[in-house]
Amino acid sequence: MKNNSAEKKIPIYLKIYEDLKNKIEKNEYPENSKLPSIRQLALKYKLNNITIMKAFTLLEKEGYIIKKRGIGIFVKSKESLFYNTPSNNLIETFKVGQLKENNRINFASGTPSEDVYPFEIFKKLYSDVLEESGPKIMLYHPTQGLEELREVIKKSVEDKGIFVSKDDIQITSGSQQGLD
């Protein structure tokens, strides 16, 4: 792997992916051979396992390898390898959202795919909220979240036999904020 300034901007998992892909194409890892484990490659490159898994996920998506649970990761046979770049350029997809394959979601990227959102419903709801609340909706709100929303949640959980105070409810804007 080279260290020029243009390449430094490329995420490390893509560099690992390119390195492994080149070795497969040059037959350094022959067809049907077992690749080093995620742990072995993480130690070799001094990276964490997730970075190596991201590279393997991309290699698998492009048809270079096959993962066999409990056995290992293997180079696909030449007949099943395809070297054509997919039309939806997978490397770009990692930058913009999750890949969906066979009704499964690939969580290599932390960004959801745009098609998981019901855009038209959100558009109508946003319009309704802006119409009802006006510019005050853009102001800062209490750190626990809107009192009215916490009251609605309180009543909803009480209907299920869980009794809490609205002060026990915290509204967050995402999982990271919730963890924090």
C-alpha positions in Angstrom: 0.0 0.0 0.0 1.3 3.4 -1.0 1.4 6.5 1.3 1.0 9.4 -1.1 -1.2 12.4 0.0 -4.1 11.5 -2.3 -4.4 8.0 -1.0 -4.4 9.2 2.7 -7.9 10.5 2.1 -9.2 7.0 1.2 -10.7 5.2 4.2 -8.3 2.5 5.5 -10.9 -0.3 5.0 -10.9 0.6 1.3 -7.1 0.3 1.2 -7.3 -3.1 2.8 -10.1 -4.1 0.3 -8.0 -3.0 -2.6 -4.9 -4.8 -1.3 -6.9 -8.1 -0.8 -8.7 -7.7 -4.1 -5.3 -7.2 -6.0 -3.9 -10.3 -4.3 -6.9 -12.3 -5.3 -6.7 -11.1 -8.9 -3.0 -11.8 -9.1 -3.6 -15.3 -7.7 -1.6 -14.6 -4.5 -4.7 -16.0 -2.9 -5.7 -18.7 -5.3 -9.3 -19.7 -5.9 -10.9 -21.7 -3.1 -8.1 -20.9 -0.7 -8.8 -19.8 2.8 -8.0 -16.2 3.6 -6.4 -15.2 6.9 -8.9 -14.6 9.6 -10.2 -11.2 10.5 -8.2 -11.3 13.7 -5.0 -12.3 11.9 -5.4 -9.4 9.4 -6.3 -6.9 12.2 -3.0 -7.9 13.9 -1.0 -7.7 10.7 -2.3 -4.3 9.7 -2.5 -3.1 13.3 -6.2 -2.2 12.9 -9.4 -3.2 14.7 -11.5 -6.1 13.6 -14.4 -3.9 12.3 -12.1 -2.3 9.7 -11.1 -5.7 8.3 -14.8 -6.8 8.4 -15.8 -3.8 6.3 -13.1 -4.7 3.7 -14.4 -8.4 3.7 -18.0 -7.2 3.4 -17.1 -5.3 0.3 -15.1 -8.2 -1.2 -18.1 -10.5 -0.5 -20.6 -8.0 -2.1 -18.4 -7.8 -5.2 -18.2 -11.6 -5.5 -14.5 -12.1 -4.6 -15.0 -14.1 -1.5 -17.5 -16.3 0.4 -17.9 -16.4 4.1 -18.6 -19.8 5.6 -19.8 -19.5 9.2 -17.6 -21.3 11.6 -15.1 -22.4 8.9 -13.6 -19.2 7.5 -13.5 -16.9 4.5 -12.5 -18.3 1.1 -11.7 -16.9 -2.4 -14.5 -17.8 -4.8 -13.6 -19.9 -7.8 -12.7 -18.2 -11.0 -16.0 -19.1 -12.6 -18.0 -17.3 -10.0 -15.7 -14.2 -9.7 -16.7 -11.2 -11.6 -14.4 -8.3 -12.1 -16.8 -5.8 -13.5 -17.5 -2.7 -11.4 -21.1 -2.8 -10.3 -23.3 -0.1 -11.8 -24.1 1.4 -8.4 -20.4 1.8 -7.5 -20.2 0.1 -4.1 -17.4 2.3 -2.8 -19.6 5.4 -3.3 -22.5 3.6 -1.6 -20.5 3.3 1.6 -20.2 7.0 1.7 -23.9 7.7 1.4 -25.7 4.9 3.2 -26.3 1.3 4.0 -26.3 -1.3 1.3 -29.4 -3.5 1.0 -28.9 -7.0 -0.4 -31.4 -9.9 -0.5 -33.8 -8.1 1.9 -30.9 -7.8 4.4 -29.3 -4.6 5.5 -25.5 -4.3 5.5 -24.4 -2.2 8.4 -20.9 -1.5 7.1 -22.0 2.2 6.9 -23.6 3.8 9.9 -25.8 5.9 7.7 -29.2 4.5 6.8 -30.2 4.1 3.2 -32.5 7.0 2.0 -35.2 4.5 0.9 -35.9 3.4 4.5 -37.5 6.7 5.3 -41.2 7.3 4.4 -40.3 10.7 2.8 -43.8 11.7 1.7 -45.2 11.1 5.2 -42.3 13.0 6.8 -42.9 15.9 4.3 -46.5 16.1 5.3 -45.7 15.9 9.1 -43.1 18.6 8.8 -45.5 20.8 6.9 -48.2 20.2 9.6 -45.8 21.0 12.4 -44.5 24.2 10.8 -48.1 25.3 10.1 -49.2 24.6 13.6 -46.2 25.9 15.6 -44.8 28.5 13.3 -41.2 29.9 13.8 -41.2 28.9 17.5 -40.5 25.3 16.4 -37.0 26.4 15.4 -36.1 27.6 18.9 -34.2 25.6 21.5 -36.4 23.4 23.6 -35.8 21.8 27.0 -33.0 19.3 27.1 -35.4 16.5 28.2 -37.5 17.1 25.1 -40.8 18.8 24.5 -43.0 18.6 27.6 -46.1 17.8 25.5 -44.4 14.9 23.8 -43.1 13.5 27.1 -46.7 13.8 28.5 -48.1 11.8 25.5 -45.4 9.1 26.0 -46.2 9.0 29.7 -49.9 8.4 29.0 -49.0 5.8 26.3 -46.9 3.7 28.7 -49.4 4.1 31.5 -51.9 2.4 29.2 -49.5 -0.6 29.2 -49.3 -0.6 33.0 -46.0 1.2 33.3 -46.3 4.2 35.6 -43.7 7.0 35.2 -43.4 10.7 35.6 -42.9 12.8 32.5 -39.7 13.9 34.2 -38.5 10.3 33.9 -38.7 10.5 30.1 -35.8 11.8 28.0 -36.3 12.5 24.3 -33.1 12.1 22.2 -32.4 12.9 18.5 -30.5 9.7 18.0 -28.8 6.6 19.4 -25.5 8.4 20.1 -27.2 11.2 22.1 -29.1 8.5 24.0 -25.8 6.7 24.9 -24.2 10.0 25.9 
